[in-house]
Amino acid sequence: MLVPVPARMQERLKDFDPETAVTPKDAATIAVVRDGEDGIEAFLMRRHSAMAFAAGMYVFPGGGVQDDDGEPMTWVGPAPEVWAERFHCEPDRAARLVVAAVRETFEETGVLLAGPDEHSVVGDTTDLAWAREDLEAKKMSFARFLADQGLVLRADLLGAWAHWITPALEPRRYDTRFFVAALPEGQRIGTVSTEADKSLWAPLSEVLALVDTKQAAMMPPTAVTCRELSTLAATEVLDAAAERRIRAIEPHFVRKDGEWWLETEREEHL
């Protein structure tokens, strides 16, 4: 599919040299969903207009992989080798991506996909606000936090959804794996990361209508993911994720009728 390129980006393309493209950094994000009165809802945050990447865009919680995301920890659910097969990467890299997705989502929203054992998940995380602050400030690793709290990472609550790579034109590029998860029972969104100036539970049918009429802005990976999730119930997302065949999508620029367009493709399904 072809997506119009904003005017500000059209200007940048005049002098773009693919040989100068920066290497994308590993990142992970989770589309956290729940069922609402108007169908499935996803939690979205609007990034501050002053942010260096995706300014003003509605995004899912997530962020870059850190070195300490590779520290040993106890988790239940699919092993790193399973995630590696789903995302076509090495097991060590896959493990870091899973940890980064869960850690970043906790830091940014308070949603914690962890519990005392494989049969339970933590409830209200309001009293863990201090941990979110310490993790964001890199005062401790996520592995240390879970160990100190007697918790295990619940990888079984995640589903692998997509793999997108930022276009070569951008000065900041990310090699991002997209996960999906239903909001655990008893949890709620806490205070939101300072990187966002607005956040909301958005009925996907409504927010996509706003995107289509340019009343809200999303990067193509977020918009495509929202469209794919919009026909599901929250209880169906993990089963749907298990059926997906995932491959990397790196949108690239094409010129048509004198204008630049961003060409993307949807994920393949089994």
Wavefront OBJ file of the C-alpha trace (Angstrom):
o trace
v 0.000 0.000 0.000
v 1.113 3.584 -0.667
v 1.041 6.215 2.077
v 1.406 9.942 1.230
v 4.674 11.484 2.384
v 4.223 14.738 4.384
v 5.420 17.953 2.705
v 8.266 18.396 5.224
v 9.573 14.958 4.292
v 9.209 15.662 0.560
v 11.799 18.419 0.984
v 14.206 16.120 2.807
v 13.982 13.520 0.068
v 15.508 15.917 -2.466
v 18.950 15.464 -0.922
v 18.558 11.956 0.488
v 21.475 9.569 -0.050
v 20.740 5.932 0.949
v 24.453 5.388 1.609
v 24.203 7.696 4.638
v 21.389 5.744 6.334
v 22.029 5.000 10.005
v 21.853 1.463 11.400
v 18.508 0.855 13.148
v 18.509 0.040 16.870
v 16.524 -2.854 18.362
v 13.242 -1.814 19.956
v 10.022 -3.431 21.151
v 6.454 -2.246 21.651
v 3.210 -3.757 22.931
v -0.311 -3.033 21.736
v -2.145 -3.386 25.065
v -5.847 -3.964 24.386
v -9.098 -4.410 26.238
v -12.777 -4.795 25.318
v -14.883 -1.625 25.531
v -18.468 -0.566 24.891
v -17.561 0.329 21.295
v -15.415 -2.709 20.573
v -11.758 -3.404 21.120
v -9.675 -0.563 22.552
v -5.905 -0.038 22.558
v -3.914 2.161 24.885
v -2.237 4.947 22.918
v 0.085 7.785 23.887
v 0.716 10.956 21.888
v 4.399 11.846 21.836
v 5.374 15.418 22.705
v 5.808 17.722 19.710
v 9.396 18.384 20.801
v 10.442 14.717 20.703
v 13.206 13.844 18.246
v 11.368 10.759 16.957
v 7.680 10.416 15.988
v 6.784 13.833 17.409
v 3.025 14.362 17.723
v 2.249 10.769 16.743
v 0.001 8.355 18.626
v 2.038 5.283 19.569
v 1.869 2.121 21.659
v 4.021 1.840 24.806
v 7.542 0.725 24.005
v 11.136 1.719 23.486
v 14.689 0.645 22.834
v 16.402 -2.529 24.026
v 18.938 -1.959 26.833
v 22.094 -3.915 27.639
v 20.697 -5.070 30.989
v 17.595 -6.511 29.293
v 19.844 -9.507 28.691
v 20.379 -10.279 32.380
v 19.188 -13.750 33.464
v 15.677 -13.811 34.888
v 12.874 -16.229 35.600
v 10.021 -16.234 33.124
v 7.179 -18.528 32.178
v 5.698 -19.093 28.764
v 7.426 -19.510 25.391
v 11.202 -19.882 25.653
v 13.580 -17.475 23.870
v 14.039 -20.064 21.126
v 10.325 -19.884 20.341
v 10.369 -16.090 20.126
v 13.513 -16.305 18.008
v 11.683 -18.496 15.516
v 8.709 -16.140 15.446
v 10.872 -13.038 14.871
v 13.631 -14.663 12.784
v 16.524 -13.732 15.064
v 18.914 -15.260 17.597
v 17.473 -16.524 20.938
v 19.521 -14.037 22.965
v 18.222 -11.153 20.874
v 14.670 -12.481 21.096
v 14.898 -12.682 24.899
v 16.063 -9.066 25.097
v 13.157 -7.976 22.895
v 10.594 -9.696 25.128
v 12.120 -8.180 28.262
v 12.339 -4.716 26.690
v 8.686 -4.862 25.628
v 7.479 -5.782 29.126
v 9.862 -3.382 30.885
v 9.065 -0.381 28.688
v 5.327 -0.973 28.994
v 5.623 -1.077 32.777
v 7.796 2.044 32.854
v 5.474 4.027 30.594
v 2.027 2.888 31.753
v 2.228 0.817 34.942
v 0.921 -2.299 33.174
v 3.068 -5.197 34.423
v 2.991 -8.563 32.660
v 4.427 -10.487 35.593
v 3.207 -12.436 38.578
v 4.283 -14.592 41.544
v 3.999 -17.726 39.360
v 2.703 -19.033 36.041
v -0.891 -19.059 37.299
v -1.188 -15.457 38.512
v -0.465 -11.867 37.556
v 0.010 -8.843 39.795
v -3.043 -6.674 40.420
v -3.032 -2.926 40.966
v 0.550 -1.701 40.498
v 0.024 1.782 41.958
v 2.367 1.069 44.856
v 5.154 0.246 42.393
v 5.434 3.788 41.042
v 8.879 4.045 42.671
v 10.080 1.062 40.636
v 8.914 2.596 37.381
v 10.908 5.723 38.200
v 14.017 3.745 39.138
v 13.822 1.633 35.998
v 13.417 4.666 33.773
v 16.379 6.318 35.521
v 18.360 3.072 35.014
v 18.990 2.729 38.744
v 18.248 -0.990 38.521
v 17.624 -3.632 35.907
v 14.252 -5.214 35.219
v 15.681 -8.599 36.228
v 16.689 -7.207 39.638
v 13.272 -5.591 40.118
v 11.418 -8.851 39.416
v 13.743 -10.871 41.660
v 13.396 -8.420 44.537
v 9.601 -8.508 44.244
v 9.435 -12.306 43.916
v 7.907 -12.078 40.448
v 8.358 -13.958 37.180
v 7.902 -12.479 33.713
v 4.705 -13.807 32.092
v 5.832 -14.261 28.490
v 2.719 -16.369 27.922
v 0.625 -13.179 28.131
v 2.351 -11.812 25.007
v 1.795 -12.528 21.341
v 4.194 -11.786 18.473
v 2.467 -9.538 15.944
v 4.779 -7.721 13.510
v 8.281 -6.529 12.656
v 8.828 -3.036 11.243
v 12.032 -1.170 10.421
v 12.147 2.640 10.250
v 12.688 3.954 6.684
v 16.279 4.752 5.707
v 15.560 8.493 5.424
v 15.074 8.988 9.167
v 18.032 10.133 11.316
v 16.765 7.899 14.143
v 15.919 4.376 13.056
v 14.500 1.427 14.973
v 14.244 -2.273 14.213
v 11.014 -2.839 16.131
v 9.161 -5.993 17.050
v 5.469 -5.498 17.797
v 3.769 -7.577 20.495
v 0.129 -7.724 21.605
v -1.333 -8.338 25.060
v -4.689 -8.014 26.773
v -4.791 -5.785 29.865
v -4.473 -8.134 32.877
v -7.524 -8.301 35.106
v -7.228 -5.946 38.071
v -4.635 -3.694 36.477
v -5.115 -0.186 35.214
v -3.021 2.457 33.523
v -1.074 4.571 35.993
v 0.673 7.869 35.393
v 2.054 7.988 31.861
v 5.603 8.618 30.676
v 6.702 12.238 30.408
v 7.453 11.541 26.734
v 3.696 11.784 26.088
v 1.449 14.841 26.300
v -1.785 12.851 25.983
v -2.904 9.274 26.515
v -6.161 7.402 26.163
v -7.940 4.095 25.753
v -9.010 4.467 22.147
v -11.800 2.432 20.496
v -9.924 1.378 17.368
v -12.876 1.984 15.055
v -13.027 5.597 16.244
v -9.324 6.411 16.293
v -8.817 4.958 12.805
v -11.618 7.195 11.513
v -9.736 10.167 12.980
v -6.524 9.025 11.320
v -8.290 8.650 7.973
v -9.598 12.225 8.213
v -6.184 13.519 9.414
v -7.555 14.540 12.812
v -5.026 12.219 14.466
v -1.555 11.182 13.354
v -0.010 7.706 13.411
v 3.050 6.248 11.804
v 2.211 3.462 9.303
v 3.242 0.561 11.605
v 0.892 1.765 14.354
v -1.976 2.437 11.953
v -1.621 -0.938 10.216
v -1.498 -2.758 13.553
v -4.601 -0.918 14.772
v -6.487 -1.865 11.603
v -5.507 -5.506 11.961
v -6.607 -5.595 15.608
v -9.819 -3.630 15.054
v -11.858 -6.664 13.980
v -10.926 -8.754 17.023
v -11.986 -9.002 20.642
v -9.319 -8.609 23.310
v -9.710 -12.287 24.198
v -8.852 -13.234 20.602
v -5.592 -11.359 20.074
v -3.229 -14.053 21.370
v -4.829 -16.743 19.206
v -4.668 -14.391 16.214
v -1.014 -13.637 16.948
v -0.152 -17.338 17.017
v -1.440 -17.714 13.447
v 0.641 -14.924 11.946
v 3.683 -15.432 9.739
v 5.973 -12.521 10.543
v 8.610 -11.006 8.298
v 10.442 -7.698 8.427
v 8.747 -4.753 6.754
v 10.920 -1.780 5.879
v 8.849 0.904 4.116
v 10.694 2.561 1.256
v 10.108 5.644 -0.829
v 8.755 5.596 -4.384
v 8.062 8.480 -6.735
v 4.669 8.595 -8.441
v 3.071 11.439 -10.416
v 5.829 13.810 -9.340
v 5.403 13.128 -5.603
v 7.061 10.842 -3.099
v 5.073 8.049 -1.442
v 5.915 5.606 1.334
v 5.323 2.042 0.203
v 4.406 -0.498 2.866
v 3.087 -4.027 2.885
v 0.917 -5.887 5.360
v 2.118 -8.913 7.279
v 1.573 -12.332 5.746
v -0.743 -14.790 7.471
v -0.630 -18.550 7.494
l 1 2 3 4 5 6 7 8 9 10 11 12 13 14 15 16 17 18 19 20 21 22 23 24 25 26 27 28 29 30 31 32 33 34 35 36 37 38 39 40 41 42 43 44 45 46 47 48 49 50 51 52 53 54 55 56 57 58 59 60 61 62 63 64 65 66 67 68 69 70 71 72 73 74 75 76 77 78 79 80 81 82 83 84 85 86 87 88 89 90 91 92 93 94 95 96 97 98 99 100 101 102 103 104 105 106 107 108 109 110 111 112 113 114 115 116 117 118 119 120 121 122 123 124 125 126 127 128 129 130 131 132 133 134 135 136 137 138 139 140 141 142 143 144 145 146 147 148 149 150 151 152 153 154 155 156 157 158 159 160 161 162 163 164 165 166 167 168 169 170 171 172 173 174 175 176 177 178 179 180 181 182 183 184 185 186 187 188 189 190 191 192 193 194 195 196 197 198 199 200 201 202 203 204 205 206 207 208 209 210 211 212 213 214 215 216 217 218 219 220 221 222 223 224 225 226 227 228 229 230 231 232 233 234 235 236 237 238 239 240 241 242 243 244 245 246 247 248 249 250 251 252 253 254 255 256 257 258 259 260 261 262 263 264 265 266 267 268 269 270
